[in-house]
């Protein structure tokens, strides 16, 4: 106990807390599952332990006029008319889509990538094709129907260093796009160059670059959903102490590399699902393993930030059913799963303009009283 207390007070508090001061509390994890009926689901956790993002659900009709954030020189950036209606989750009181899906089933998601993102240089002469990093997910979903179209269309745009006022820096992010046909691509800006990575595993976390994570999987070829067999040594018998012996060596910390390995291991060994909500339910079950508590590995670096009441660094978990065009989510405030069917939205109605509504207008605990004596 004394040794543990020493490590906790000095190693944890000094070393780990010093990292928290310099990096925001982000530890997002994304996975993909496919049901027996072909249902394709991408699901992710959204971690931000620094302050309350106050997430909202937003709907943008087809034919809406949209534009990028102002460019580094204060001028206008790209402007476009949305080809497809979109719906998704925005945060920080701004139209920053963390998660968005369009009516064709293309889903795009934003993930933090600190230390490895370098955007394209801003050129005022090309301002009309320039985007802020936080505009990209929305732009892709509003303009393209498939990953193939994303690959062809995004190189025509430039993603440049626009400071995001909410965090006071240029947001270092990367993206994963999935379409209803099952194609997936991770999008990064490395050394100022747009880079596409095929993503057949459908898994994404944070730094370092995506290809590093794929290479790192070679260190974990021993992992298996099958228990280890008993062995005999010098006449002595040895057997696994319990279930899960095939996963011995699975990294358990909150770092992006470790979460990437776990996400691949859990999604590749997930139970067989029927499709529809059954597949969504399995995705939520898996992602429960990636919830990050405030104070354990992520946290606030100042008293001002800590003043925001946050119960978990995992502010929301969502799942996009790309096959049936349904977005599911739950939040730190309300663990009940809620769903929005995109087929029920009239994306041709531009009269009401863009709509947005809080994911948690009522943040009181959603507790259902249970009567053990009720018949």
C-alpha positions, 0 to 999 in steps of 0.5 A: 500500500505504501508503494502504491501511495508513493506511485500514485502521489508522485508518478501519477500526479506529477508525470501524468498531470503535467501531460494534461496541462499541455494537451486537451482531454481528448481520447475518442475511439471509433469502431465499425460493426456489420450485422448478419443482414448487412447493416453497417454501423460506425460508432464512436465515443466523444471525449473532451474533459476540458469543458462542457461542449453542450452538444446539440443535434443539428439538421441542415436541409438540401439546398442550404447556403453554407460557408467556411469560417473566416480565413486567417486574414479575416476574409471569406473562405469557401461557400457552397450550396448543400447538395445533400441534407445532413444531420448530426451532432455539433458542439461548443455552440458552433456548427462544428460537426463532430459527427454527421451523416447525410441522406445518402448514408455517407457518415463523417466523424472528426477526431483529434490528432495533436502533434501530427497535423500540418495543414496546407498553407493559406493562399488568399488567391485560393480563399474561395476553395479554402476551409477551416479544419472544423468545417471539413466533416460538414463540407464532405457530408453536404457535398458527397454521397460516397467515399469515392466522391470524397477521394475525388472532391476533397483534393479540390479544396484546401484546408488551412490554419484557421484558429478555432476560437473555442480552444484558441488554437488551430484544431489538429484533427483528422477524419474518418468517412464511411459510406453505405456501401462499406467503403471507409477512408481516414483523412489526414493532413501530413506535412501540408499534404492531404493523405488518404488511408484505406480503413477496412478495419473501420477503427480510429483513435487519435495520435500518431498517424493512422498508418503507425497504428496499423503497423503497431497491430503487428505487435499483438498477433497473439491476441485471440478470443480463444482461451489458452490451452492447459500445458504441462511442465516437468509434471506440473499442470498449468491452466488459465485462471479464468476466462479471457486468457486469449487476450492476455497482453491486451493494453489497458491504458487510455493512450490512443495506441492502446485504445486502437488495439483494444478497439480492433480486438473487441470489434473483430471478436464481437458477438454475431448480431442480427442487424439493425438495433441489435448491431447498434446495441453491440457497438454501444456495449463495446464502446462502454469499455472506452469511457474515460472518467474525469480524474483518472486519465483525463481532466481539467488543467485549471480551476476555471475549466473545472468549474464546468460540471462534467461527470465524464470525459466521454461527453457522448457516444453515438452510432450511425446506422448507415444502412438504415439511415439512423443516428443513435446516441446517449450522453453523460447526462442521459444514458438512455439511447435516443434515435433520429431516423433520417428518412423521417426528415424532410430535407427539401424543406428550406423554409425553416432553415437550419435547425438545432436542439440540445441533446440534453435540454433537461439534465436531471438524472433520467431515473425510472423508479422500479417497484419490486412489488408491482405485478 
